[in-house]
């Protein structure tokens, strides 16, 4: 990770992950495995549990080896909620042991930037588990508890500094005509998200046979973190603000915009277009 993508040092990612995984396992034990997950189209609670357990196993292998790994495809041995909960808890515990013994600075592959360090996965598994906890709450009609503001702000940071890059790599460049200032009203964290200038295709050389024109590759927005830098830039045109927990769930599309209480300054349509983009997988 470089200076732009380095996560907060105020969060104990491994212990926060363990707490989120424990909450998830307990909730699974009381959930109907056939219940639909509205935030994950076509998935049931059973699908959600299998997905998250296998992601934990996949991440554990990557951290242990420092290399890419084949995705896991394991399943609980039965369909009962308690069986699924115990299966998931085993996967989560295995990952916990790997993460807590890993040096966050040891070299390790990741899917967003290729080269990186193990700390990427300590952070990623916390947010993977927390967000799927939101999904489980939605599937079981449980009220979602507010995420700790510091953890939520780090989750917002991960979306803006990691997933905007990753999704742009995959061809999903966000709708962003002008810079947008994203502010967490309770923690004071802020991010200025600016579009990259479009790259023009290389000119054709007249005396050579014309061939296919090289397509401009998608380019992720640039993100500047920290209010002092933002104030110096003077570049923000649109602005949106809300508590960190609201921004976190909103960017992950686990909270409808109409229910967010988001405060918008500037062009509301442009802000909605940005938020409506495919910002995360």
QUITA-V388657 format. One line per field, one symbol per residue. phi: phi as a letter, one per 20 degrees, with the letter a starting at -180 (. if undefined). psi: psi as a letter, one per 20 degrees, with the letter a starting at -180 (. if undefined). burial: b if it has 9 or more other ideal C-beta (glycine too) atoms within 8 Angstrom, else e. A space follows every 10 residues. Layout:
BEGIN
phi=???
psi=???
burial=???
END
This chain:
BEGIN
phi=.effdfffee degfffggff fffffffffd effeffdfec gnedggffff gffffgffff ffffemcgcf febebfebef gfffffffgf fffgfgffff eefgefgafb fecnercfgg fffffffgff fffgfffffd lefffffggf ffffffffgf ddffffffge ndfffbecgc edcefednfb cddcfeffef ffffegfdgf cffffffgcf fecddofgff fffmefddbc baggffggff feldbfgfde mfeddoefff fffffefeec g
psi=qahhjprqii pngghhgggg hggggghhhj qoiiqqohin piqrhggggg ghghgggghg gghhhjrqqp qqlrqqiriq ghghghgghg ghgggghghi ipohjqppqr igieqbrhhg hggghghggg ghhgghghhj kqppqpqphg gghhhggggh ighggghhhj jmpqonhrqp pppohhiiqq pooqqqqppq qqqqohiqpp apppqpqqpq qqpppphghg hhhkipgqqq qrqghggghg hjkjpqhhjh kppppbohhg ghgghirnhr .
burial=beeebebeee bebbebbbeb bbbbbbbbbe bebebebeeb eebbbbbbbb bbbbbbbbbb bbbeebeeee ebeeebeeee bebbbbbbbe bbebbbebbe ebeeebebbb ebeeebbbbb bbbbbbbbbb bbbbbbbbbb eeebeebebb bbbbbbbbbb bbbbbbbbbe ebbbebebbb bbbbeeeebb bbbbeeeeee eeeeeeeeee eeeeebebeb bebbbeeebb eebeebebbb bbbbbbbbbb bbebbebeeb ebebebeeeb bbbbbebebb e
END
